[in-house]
Amino acid sequence: MDLRFAILGQTALRVGDRLGVQWGPPKLRALLAALLVRPGESVPARELVDWVWTGDDLPENPGQALYLYASRIRRILKEYADGTDIFVDNRNFRLEVDPLAVDYFQFREQLGIGRALARRGEHQRALDVIGGAFRLWRQRPLADVSGDEAEQVRQSMRKNVLLPAYDTLFTQQLLLGEADAVLAKLDELRLDYRSHIALLKRRLEALHALSRRDEATQEFLVVHRELSADFDDIGAQDLREFYERLKESAAESPVPHPVAAVRVPSRLPPPVTTLVGHETLLAKLDAVTTRPGVVVVDGTGGVGKTAFVVYWAHTALARFPDGVLYIDLHGFSDAPIVEPATAVDRFLEGFGVPADRIPNPQQRAAKLQSLLHGRQVLAVLDNARDTDHVRPLLPILSAAVVVIASRSQLSGLAARQTPYRFPIVPLDVEQSARLLSEHIGERAKTHKDTVLHLAKLCGGLPIALKMLAQYIAARPTVPLPAFAAQLGHDVRLLDIGSLGDGANHGPRAVFAQSVRALAPEVHRLFRLLGTHSGPDFGVGVAAALIDTDARRTRLALDALVEANLLEQSGALGRYKFHDLIREYAVELLESPEERRAAEIGALKFYLHTAENADRVVFRTQARVRTPTSGEHRQAIEFQDEEAARMWAVAERHNITAITRKAVEAGYENAAQMPQLAGQILLRNGYGEDALAILHAGLAASVAEDNREEEANALQNIALVHLNRQEFGAAAHYAHLAHLKSSEICDELGVAAALHVDARIRVETNDIQMGVECHERALRAIRRVGEKGMEAVFLYRTGEAYQRASEFERAASLYRESLALARDLADHGLQGRALVLLGSLAFAREQTAEARDYLRAGLEHLAKVHDIPFAGTACGLLAKVEFEAGRLYQATQYGRQSLRMCRRVMDSRGEADVLETLGKVLRATGRHEAAIEAWEQAGAIFADLDPERARAAAKAMRQSIDLAADLSSVRQASSPTARRTRESHPQ
């Protein structure tokens, strides 16, 4: 069945000619509407919450509710079509549907077709297509969805799509003599023309077409005065200039053309048959080229700038009746660069004026400038090298629309010309696969997965996609999977097209042309950065690679960004490569020794910076032993814990990649870095990343035969699993750590392993044995004399005694830990000891004292971003406030705890706070949310604590019964029910 969707009005399903708007309840319609606005895109749950719920109706677990709603929508969709589905991955929701199955995107598609027809001068066909598009726009978009998010989307649709569409519609109607229809619709829209100048211009044109010129002048003057009063001088000037031209064109004797008849230049290369992607950019380029000005289209070599500009220029020919000038300036080419004077000569030849007739170069420039004056001409300057290459031409071409394509961003133009800038980015995977399929042919239809795989390898660069397609097409009998296997092993993508006719046109040749333009120090940085193993990098490691200061390094990085050989990675100071450019950069390394030195330099930078971060974050803890080779000049020094924490979080993927690279290459001293960074990440809730880093460190320590670091890695991996309640894995790694520490007679390591074993026993309800193991571990750490760890062992031993209901001993240990933490001035340790004192006070029914301890503990924990313990503290405060009857505060603390427990994957903590929230929600009368909370708590406890799982199930059943009773009471007391009883007496 052909299932289509509508959001231009109520959220509806269309099957054939039937439009269903009541297919589901409001919240399901709201969720589907949010996904239809971004078809095929992953939408985070936190964004969907604002679409589905408003005000106080937010359930306790919105994520779970979204899963439920998505499941219901999925069942409804499957009744109509097999190809449409909702996918959920890591709390991101994605509706897999063709955008053209949604009326809003179908509207935009038809509008684009209509505009293309209009550019070709087919105005009646354009009007028919655009009119058909408007029939899709039934009423107010997303009419059945409330909330700020939906309203922002509605406003964006109106401003960026609907009103520009009306502008296009009215233009076609005016060209076809339908001025009455234009005025009628504009009267209906009731616009504030100060904000919609383009539509005011169409209104003035319509009034002039109907000979209502006095009325047009009056409306012009009103809006012009309002713009001036609002200090919008630019808008007022633009409107005045437009109206003056309109009056001139309507005069009985039009102004004669200011230049003599000359040849109309038409110098464009042949049109590109198809252009994949960049549809939005084409529309933007249309919008900014309605009057003379400068546009810069930039992007990395091979990304498709020339194809884009030439394709657009052919579609825009009707707007430039006086001709199109085009020249390849060879800024990045093996051919000699084309100087500005040569470009002037060729443009004159385009107008039929031989350059040799005018011997003086300045006079030739003046002649070209005079020819352009008063004409509607497009000038395309392709393949410009830099700002200085094109700057001399711009005053000469000032009367034309000038579009410049360059691998450079041409930032220098901003000082005078303030051009529009449109960067061309690589295609996405779907677009890449489409382009590849078009060039491969029939084989692509039967191997779609292989085409997607090959498309991903090309990284969205059209030049790589086309060279690969040509390579495949030249071998028609070879199955497509064979090419995928070949590219994964003995052939690299850069190798394709490097020989024969394609040697000067493939990706390698294109990148070489860009790199040749770099200054020597920038060239060196470019090739050394190719050795960096992580997904992105900061200024610090770049400075370490070229052994210079941050300022000079940043200038070199900016030069690479300007040349589109690097891109900013979402934040200032972060950079990344395109994969193929990184591969090419590595090829430029001068020797294996240069590569080895660069990789070791990066390793040392991360190692010493991680050591500095560890020293700031864990000032009172035992130090990880690192090489005593002195300070590293470029290593980052941190002023506070926040800066150190943010660095570790930003670099977590790099640390894992660098460590693995060091293991593969056999470099020394790679084992310590994961131990330094892993604990920081674990404290801040990045358990998965910490585990990946620690396993990389374990592999490094084994490769280096560093048994001390191997024991440390095993110990820290055990702790991660313990925090995640994965007790089997925790016990396994703790046992290995104990064996390894005993083998090398490391008392500190043995004590730490005993401590982890004790915690596992307590968590698995072997309380008595856990207490004994904790006492052994405490005695062992005191023998070592490590005060920071002693404070930790003290409060953990206190936890064991509290679980054994020996409250006095627990309180004594907590206070001893707190005193030691204060002596060490360690906020994290103080916060944990205070939280545990609060837990003990609550267990002893000392509510006010518990609240004070817990709040004080949270203040300390917030300073060090200790998310695991902060989650515990908030969960306890939720219980305290519930017992005190402060239900709003209990709800807020419960929600905070739930977010933190889920972030650190603390399943027991999550279930515990869900149980608390169930009680709070039932007390506030929100029975449906309470049932949901208990249901989730029971599902988690089923794996951890069967007895508590049964208790949660019982509480859920009681809430269900209570909710049913309340529903019956409400129905019985409703006006309808009373009328029924009165009309049918017993």
Residue pairs with C-beta under 8 A, 6 or more apart in sequence:
1 15
1 16
1 80
1 81
2 15
2 16
2 81
3 13
3 14
3 15
3 77
3 80
3 81
3 84
3 101
4 13
4 14
4 15
4 101
4 102
4 103
5 11
5 12
5 13
5 14
5 32
5 36
5 97
5 101
5 102
5 103
6 12
6 13
6 14
6 19
6 102
6 103
6 138
7 33
7 36
7 37
7 102
7 103
7 104
7 141
7 142
8 103
8 104
8 107
8 136
8 137
8 138
8 139
8 141
9 21
9 138
9 139
9 140
9 141
9 143
10 21
10 29
10 139
10 143
10 144
11 21
11 29
11 30
11 32
11 33
11 36
11 142
11 144
11 145
12 19
12 20
12 21
12 23
13 19
13 20
13 23
13 76
13 80
14 20
14 103
15 80
21 144
23 29
23 76
24 32
24 72
24 73
24 76
26 144
27 52
27 53
27 69
28 69
28 72
28 73
28 76
29 144
29 145
30 51
30 52
30 144
30 145
30 147
30 150
31 48
31 51
31 52
31 66
31 69
31 70
31 73
31 93
32 73
32 95
33 51
33 142
33 144
33 145
33 150
34 43
34 47
34 48
34 51
34 52
34 145
34 149
34 150
35 43
35 48
35 86
35 93
35 94
35 95
36 95
36 97
36 102
36 104
37 104
37 142
37 153
38 95
39 95
39 97
39 98
39 99
39 101
39 102
39 105
40 94
40 95
40 96
40 97
40 99
40 430
41 94
42 89
42 92
42 93
42 94
43 92
43 93
43 94
44 91
44 92
45 62
45 63
45 66
45 91
45 92
45 93
47 149
48 66
48 93
49 58
49 62
49 66
50 147
50 148
50 149
51 145
51 147
51 149
51 150
52 62
52 65
52 66
52 69
53 59
53 62
53 147
54 146
54 147
59 65
59 928
59 929
59 932
60 894
60 895
60 898
60 914
60 917
60 921
60 926
60 929
60 930
60 932
60 933
61 898
61 914
61 929
61 932
61 933
61 936
63 91
64 932
64 936
65 932
66 93
67 88
70 86
70 88
70 93
73 86
74 85
74 86
77 84
77 85
77 86
78 85
83 96
83 97
84 95
84 96
84 97
84 101
85 95
85 96
86 93
86 94
86 95
86 96
87 93
87 94
87 96
88 94
99 105
100 106
100 109
103 136
103 137
103 138
104 136
104 141
104 157
104 161
106 133
106 136
107 133
107 134
107 136
107 137
107 161
107 165
108 161
110 129
110 130
110 132
110 133
110 136
111 130
111 133
111 161
111 165
111 168
112 279
112 283
113 129
114 126
114 127
114 129
114 130
114 133
114 168
114 172
115 126
115 168
115 283
115 286
116 315
117 123
117 125
117 126
117 129
118 126
118 168
118 171
118 172
118 318
119 315
119 316
119 317
119 318
119 319
120 315
120 317
120 318
121 318
123 172
123 175
123 176
124 176
126 172
127 169
127 172
127 173
127 176
130 165
130 168
130 169
130 172
131 169
133 165
134 165
134 169
137 162
140 154
141 153
141 154
141 157
141 158
142 150
142 153
142 154
163 191
163 196
163 198
163 199
164 198
164 287
166 185
166 189
166 199
167 198
167 199
167 202
170 182
170 185
170 186
170 199
170 202
170 206
171 202
173 179
173 181
173 182
174 182
174 202
174 205
174 206
174 209
177 209
179 205
179 206
179 207
179 209
179 210
180 206
180 210
182 202
182 203
182 205
182 206
183 203
183 206
183 207
183 210
186 199
186 202
186 203
186 206
189 199
191 199
191 200
193 199
193 200
193 203
193 219
193 223
194 223
194 226
194 227
194 230
194 232
194 235
197 223
197 235
197 238
197 239
200 219
200 223
200 239
201 239
201 242
203 216
203 219
204 216
204 219
204 220
204 242
204 243
204 246
205 246
207 213
207 215
207 216
207 219
208 216
208 246
208 250
213 247
213 250
216 246
220 239
220 243
223 239
224 236
224 239
224 240
227 235
227 236
227 239
228 236
248 254
248 255
257 374
258 373
258 374
259 370
259 371
259 373
259 374
259 375
262 351
262 352
262 353
262 371
263 350
263 351
263 352
264 321
264 322
264 323
265 323
265 324
265 325
265 347
265 350
265 351
265 377
266 323
266 324
266 350
267 324
267 325
267 326
267 327
267 346
267 350
268 310
268 313
268 314
268 324
268 326
268 380
269 306
269 310
269 326
271 310
271 311
271 314
272 307
272 310
272 311
272 314
274 438
275 282
275 307
275 308
275 311
276 427
276 431
276 434
276 435
276 438
276 462
277 427
277 428
277 431
278 304
278 308
278 424
281 308
281 422
281 424
282 308
282 311
282 312
282 315
284 422
285 295
285 297
285 312
285 403
285 422
286 312
286 316
288 295
288 420
289 295
289 316
289 319
289 378
289 401
289 403
290 319
291 401
292 398
292 399
292 400
292 401
292 402
293 401
293 402
293 419
293 420
294 394
294 402
294 404
294 413
294 417
294 419
294 420
295 401
295 402
295 403
295 404
295 419
295 420
295 421
295 422
296 404
296 406
296 409
296 410
296 413
296 419
296 420
296 421
296 422
297 305
297 308
297 309
297 403
297 404
297 405
297 406
297 422
297 423
297 424
298 305
298 405
298 406
298 407
298 408
298 409
298 410
298 421
298 422
298 423
298 424
298 564
299 305
299 407
299 423
299 424
299 425
299 564
300 407
300 426
300 461
300 514
300 564
300 565
300 578
300 581
301 332
301 407
301 463
301 507
301 510
301 511
301 513
301 514
301 564
302 461
302 462
302 463
302 464
302 507
302 510
302 511
303 424
303 425
303 426
303 460
303 461
303 462
303 463
303 564
304 424
304 427
304 461
304 462
304 463
305 382
305 405
305 406
305 407
305 424
306 382
306 383
306 405
307 462
308 405
308 424
309 380
309 382
309 403
309 405
310 326
310 380
312 403
313 324
313 326
313 378
313 380
313 403
316 378
317 324
319 376
319 378
320 376
320 377
320 378
320 401
321 376
322 375
322 376
322 377
323 350
323 351
323 375
323 377
323 378
324 377
324 378
324 379
324 380
325 347
325 350
325 377
325 378
325 379
325 380
325 400
326 379
326 380
326 382
327 338
327 343
327 346
327 347
327 380
327 381
327 382
328 338
328 382
328 383
329 337
329 338
329 343
329 381
329 382
329 383
329 384
329 385
329 389
329 390
330 336
330 337
330 338
330 383
331 337
331 383
331 384
331 385
331 386
331 389
331 406
331 407
331 408
332 383
332 385
332 407
332 510
332 513
332 514
332 517
333 383
333 513
334 504
334 509
334 513
337 385
337 389
340 389
340 390
340 392
340 393
341 361
341 364
341 365
343 381
343 393
344 355
344 361
344 364
344 365
344 368
344 393
344 396
345 355
345 364
347 368
347 379
348 354
348 355
348 358
348 364
348 367
348 368
348 371
349 355
351 368
351 371
353 367
353 371
355 364
358 364
358 367
365 396
368 396
369 395
369 396
369 397
369 398
369 399
372 396
372 397
372 398
372 399
372 400
373 399
374 399
375 399
375 400
377 399
377 400
377 401
378 400
378 401
378 403
379 397
379 400
379 401
379 402
379 403
380 402
380 403
380 404
380 405
381 390
381 393
381 402
381 403
381 404
381 405
382 404
382 405
383 405
383 406
383 407
384 390
384 404
384 405
384 406
384 408
384 410
385 406
385 408
385 517
386 406
386 408
386 410
386 412
386 517
387 408
387 410
387 411
387 412
387 413
388 412
390 404
390 406
390 410
390 413
391 412
391 413
393 402
394 402
394 413
394 417
404 410
404 419
407 514
407 563
407 564
408 562
408 563
408 564
409 421
409 423
409 561
409 562
409 564
410 419
411 562
413 419
425 460
426 432
426 459
426 460
426 461
426 578
427 435
427 460
427 461
427 462
427 465
428 460
429 452
429 455
429 456
429 460
431 460
432 455
432 456
432 458
432 460
432 465
433 448
433 451
433 452
433 455
435 455
435 462
435 465
435 466
435 469
436 444
436 451
436 454
436 455
436 458
436 465
436 468
436 469
437 444
437 445
437 451
439 465
439 466
439 469
439 470
439 473
440 451
440 469
440 472
440 473
440 480
441 473
443 472
443 476
443 479
443 480
444 451
444 480
447 479
447 480
447 481
450 480
450 481
450 483
450 484
451 480
453 484
454 468
454 480
454 483
454 484
454 487
455 465
457 468
457 487
457 493
458 464
458 465
458 468
458 493
458 580
459 578
459 579
459 580
461 507
461 578
461 580
463 505
463 506
463 507
463 510
464 493
464 507
464 580
467 496
467 497
467 502
467 505
467 506
467 507
468 483
468 493
468 496
470 497
470 502
471 483
471 496
471 497
472 478
472 480
472 483
487 493
492 583
493 507
493 580
493 583
494 506
494 507
494 508
494 580
494 583
494 584
494 587
496 502
496 506
497 503
497 505
497 506
497 507
497 508
498 506
498 508
498 509
503 509
507 580
507 584
508 584
508 587
511 565
511 580
511 581
511 584
512 584
514 563
514 564
514 565
515 523
515 526
515 565
515 584
515 588
517 563
518 526
518 559
518 560
518 563
518 565
519 559
521 546
521 556
522 556
522 559
522 560
523 588
524 546
525 542
525 545
525 546
525 553
525 556
525 557
525 560
526 560
526 565
526 585
526 588
527 585
527 586
527 588
527 589
527 590
528 545
528 546
528 589
528 594
528 598
529 537
529 542
529 545
529 566
529 577
529 582
529 585
530 577
530 582
530 583
530 584
530 585
530 586
530 587
530 588
530 589
531 545
531 586
531 589
531 595
531 598
531 599
531 602
532 541
532 545
532 602
532 654
533 599
533 602
533 654
533 657
533 658
533 660
533 661
534 651
534 653
534 654
534 655
534 656
534 657
534 658
535 576
535 653
535 654
535 657
536 569
536 574
536 575
536 576
536 654
537 574
537 575
537 576
537 654
538 573
538 574
538 575
538 650
538 651
539 550
539 553
539 554
539 557
539 573
540 550
540 605
540 609
540 634
540 635
540 636
541 602
541 605
541 606
541 634
541 654
542 553
542 556
542 557
542 575
543 549
543 550
543 552
543 553
543 634
544 601
544 602
544 604
544 605
544 632
544 633
544 634
544 635
545 598
545 601
545 602
546 553
546 556
547 601
547 633
547 634
554 573
557 566
557 575
560 566
560 575
561 567
561 568
561 575
565 577
565 581
566 575
566 576
566 577
567 575
567 576
567 578
568 574
568 575
569 575
569 576
574 650
577 585
586 595
589 595
589 598
596 665
599 661
599 662
599 665
599 667
600 667
602 658
603 658
603 662
603 667
603 669
603 670
603 673
604 632
604 669
605 632
605 634
605 635
606 651
606 654
606 655
606 658
606 673
607 626
607 627
607 632
607 669
607 670
607 672
607 673
607 676
608 626
608 631
608 632
608 635
609 632
609 635
609 636
609 647
610 648
610 655
610 673
610 676
610 677
611 624
611 626
611 635
611 672
611 676
612 635
612 636
612 637
612 638
612 644
613 638
613 644
613 645
613 647
613 648
613 676
613 677
613 680
614 623
614 624
614 644
614 676
614 677
614 679
614 680
615 623
616 638
616 640
616 641
616 643
616 644
617 641
617 644
617 645
617 648
617 679
617 680
617 683
617 864
618 679
618 680
618 788
619 824
619 825
619 826
620 787
620 788
620 791
620 821
620 824
620 825
620 826
620 829
621 788
621 789
622 748
622 786
622 788
622 789
624 672
624 675
624 676
624 712
625 672
625 708
626 669
626 672
626 676
627 668
627 669
636 647
638 644
638 647
641 863
641 864
641 865
642 865
644 680
645 680
645 684
645 865
648 655
648 677
648 680
648 681
648 684
649 680
649 681
649 684
649 686
651 677
652 677
652 681
652 686
652 689
652 693
653 689
655 673
655 674
655 677
655 693
655 696
656 674
656 689
656 692
656 693
656 696
658 670
658 673
659 670
659 673
659 674
659 693
659 696
659 697
659 699
659 700
660 696
660 699
662 670
662 700
663 670
663 696
663 699
663 700
663 703
666 703
668 704
669 704
670 697
670 700
670 703
670 704
671 697
671 700
671 701
671 704
671 706
671 709
671 710
671 713
672 697
672 709
673 697
674 693
674 694
674 696
674 697
674 698
674 700
674 713
675 694
675 697
675 709
675 712
675 713
675 716
677 693
678 690
678 693
678 694
678 697
678 716
678 720
679 690
679 716
681 687
681 689
681 690
681 693
682 690
682 716
682 719
682 720
682 723
682 868
683 828
683 864
683 865
683 866
683 867
683 868
684 865
684 867
685 867
685 868
685 900
685 903
685 904
687 720
687 723
687 724
687 904
687 905
688 905
690 716
690 720
691 717
691 720
694 713
694 716
694 717
694 720
695 713
695 717
697 709
697 713
698 710
698 713
698 714
698 717
700 706
700 709
701 707
701 709
701 710
701 712
701 713
702 710
707 740
707 743
707 744
708 744
708 746
708 749
710 740
711 737
711 740
711 741
711 744
711 746
711 749
712 737
712 749
714 733
714 734
714 736
714 737
714 740
715 733
715 734
715 737
715 741
715 749
715 752
715 753
715 756
717 733
718 729
718 730
718 731
718 732
718 733
718 734
718 737
718 753
718 756
719 730
719 756
721 727
721 729
721 730
721 733
722 730
722 734
722 756
722 759
722 760
722 763
723 868
723 904
723 905
723 906
724 904
724 905
724 906
724 907
725 763
725 906
725 907
725 908
725 944
727 760
727 763
727 764
730 756
730 760
731 757
731 760
734 753
734 756
734 757
734 760
735 753
735 757
737 749
737 752
737 753
737 756
738 749
738 750
738 753
738 754
738 757
740 749
741 748
741 749
741 750
741 752
741 753
742 750
747 780
747 783
747 784
748 781
748 784
748 786
748 789
750 780
751 777
751 780
751 781
751 783
751 784
751 789
751 793
752 777
752 789
754 773
754 776
754 777
754 780
755 774
755 777
755 781
755 792
755 793
755 796
757 773
758 770
758 771
758 773
758 774
758 776
758 777
758 796
758 797
758 800
759 770
759 774
759 796
760 770
761 767
761 769
761 770
761 773
762 770
762 771
762 774
762 799
762 800
762 803
763 908
767 800
767 803
767 804
768 804
770 800
770 803
771 797
771 800
771 801
771 804
774 793
774 796
774 797
774 800
775 797
777 793
777 797
778 790
778 793
778 794
778 797
781 789
781 790
781 793
782 790
787 820
787 823
787 824
788 824
788 826
788 829
790 820
791 817
791 820
791 821
791 824
791 826
791 829
791 833
792 817
792 829
792 832
794 813
794 814
794 816
794 817
794 820
794 833
795 813
795 814
795 817
795 829
795 832
795 833
795 836
797 813
798 809
798 810
798 811
798 812
798 813
798 814
798 817
798 836
798 840
799 810
799 836
801 807
801 809
801 810
801 813
802 810
802 836
802 839
802 840
802 843
807 840
807 843
807 844
810 840
811 837
811 840
814 833
814 836
814 837
814 840
815 833
815 837
817 829
817 832
817 833
818 830
818 833
818 834
818 837
820 829
821 829
821 830
821 832
821 833
822 830
827 860
827 861
827 863
827 864
828 860
828 861
828 864
828 866
828 869
830 857
830 860
831 857
831 858
831 859
831 860
831 861
831 863
831 864
831 866
831 869
831 870
831 873
832 857
832 861
832 866
832 869
833 857
834 853
834 854
834 856
834 857
834 860
835 853
835 854
835 857
835 858
835 861
835 869
835 872
835 873
835 876
837 853
837 857
838 849
838 850
838 851
838 852
838 853
838 854
838 857
838 873
838 876
838 880
839 850
839 854
839 872
839 876
841 847
841 849
841 850
841 853
842 850
842 876
842 879
842 880
842 883
847 880
847 883
847 884
850 876
850 880
851 877
851 880
851 881
851 884
854 873
854 876
854 877
854 880
855 877
857 869
857 873
858 870
858 873
858 874
858 877
861 869
861 870
861 873
862 870
867 900
867 903
867 904
868 900
868 904
868 906
870 900
871 896
871 897
871 899
871 900
871 901
871 903
871 904
871 906
871 909
871 913
872 897
872 906
872 909
873 897
874 893
874 894
874 896
874 897
874 900
874 913
875 893
875 894
875 897
875 901
875 909
875 912
875 913
875 916
877 889
877 890
877 893
877 897
878 890
878 891
878 893
878 894
878 897
878 913
878 916
878 917
878 920
879 890
879 916
881 887
881 889
881 890
881 893
882 890
882 916
882 919
882 920
882 923
887 920
887 923
887 924
890 916
890 920
891 917
891 920
891 921
891 924
894 913
894 916
894 917
894 920
895 917
897 909
897 913
898 910
898 913
898 914
898 917
900 906
901 907
901 909
901 910
901 913
902 910
907 940
907 943
907 944
908 940
908 944
908 945
910 940
911 936
911 937
911 940
911 941
911 944
911 945
911 948
911 952
912 937
914 933
914 934
914 936
914 937
914 940
915 933
915 934
915 937
915 948
915 951
915 952
915 955
917 930
917 933
918 930
918 931
918 933
918 934
918 937
918 952
918 955
918 956
918 959
919 930
919 955
921 927
921 929
921 930
921 933
922 930
922 955
922 959
922 962
927 959
927 960
927 962
927 963
927 966
928 963
930 959
931 956
931 959
931 960
931 963
934 952
934 953
934 955
934 956
934 959
935 952
935 956
937 948
937 952
938 949
938 952
938 953
938 956
941 948
941 949
941 952
942 949
971 977
